[in-house]
Amino acid sequence: MDKITSFLRDGDLRSKIMLCAAIVLGIMILFPPKFIEHKNPLLGITDTQSAGYTFILSDPAGQEKAEVQQVAGDQANQLVASGVQWGRLLLQIIVVGVAAGAATFYLDKRDLGGSGNQPI
């Protein structure tokens, strides 16, 4: 525990930025954006709605599938489905990566608590 507190106190700012970015990326991967899809085979209509951010192993349509399975039987998986919004998750990962990269790229090696801006 002493190593962590000394790192947070004495570590350079670049390492702290990368650590925070890694933590945010980990949380985003553990809780990705998901969707629920309702299919109507008679009309050929598919309705997709966002299910928010849920744990990666959870099924946001689980309760709906159980209710539909009582009526439709084995075809419940074809009528109600859920999954991860991979495009949105990839966009989030890119934004966090670019923000962390930009923050570390533009960071000076000098002490930020010094006396004002010095020319490069």
C-alpha positions, 0 to 999 in steps of 0.5 A, spaced: 500 500 500 505 504 501 508 503 494 501 505 491 501 512 495 508 514 494 507 513 486 500 517 487 504 522 491 511 522 487 510 519 480 510 523 474 504 526 471 504 522 465 504 515 469 498 518 473 494 519 466 496 513 463 493 509 470 487 513 470 486 512 462 487 504 463 482 504 469 477 508 465 478 503 459 477 497 464 471 500 467 468 501 460 470 494 458 466 491 464 460 495 463 459 496 455 453 499 452 448 494 450 441 493 446 435 489 446 432 487 439 425 485 438 423 482 432 416 481 429 417 475 424 410 476 421 411 484 419 418 483 418 420 489 423 426 489 428 425 494 433 432 496 437 433 500 443 438 501 448 439 498 454 444 502 458 451 500 461 450 493 464 455 488 466 458 484 460 456 478 463 449 480 464 443 479 459 439 485 459 433 482 455 433 476 460 427 477 464 423 479 457 426 472 454 423 468 460 416 472 459 416 471 451 418 463 452 412 462 456 408 464 450 412 462 444 416 457 447 423 455 444 422 461 439 423 466 444 431 467 442 429 469 435 423 474 438 427 477 443 435 478 443 440 483 446 448 484 445 453 489 446 453 495 441 460 494 439 461 501 435 459 505 441 464 501 445 469 502 440 468 509 439 469 510 447 475 507 447 478 511 441 476 517 445 479 515 451 485 513 448 486 519 444 485 524 450 490 520 454 495 520 448 494 528 447 494 529 454 501 526 455 503 528 448 502 536 450 505 535 457 512 538 459 517 534 462 518 540 467 515 541 474 508 544 473 508 547 479 513 552 477 513 559 476 509 560 470 510 558 462 517 558 460 518 558 452 520 551 449 
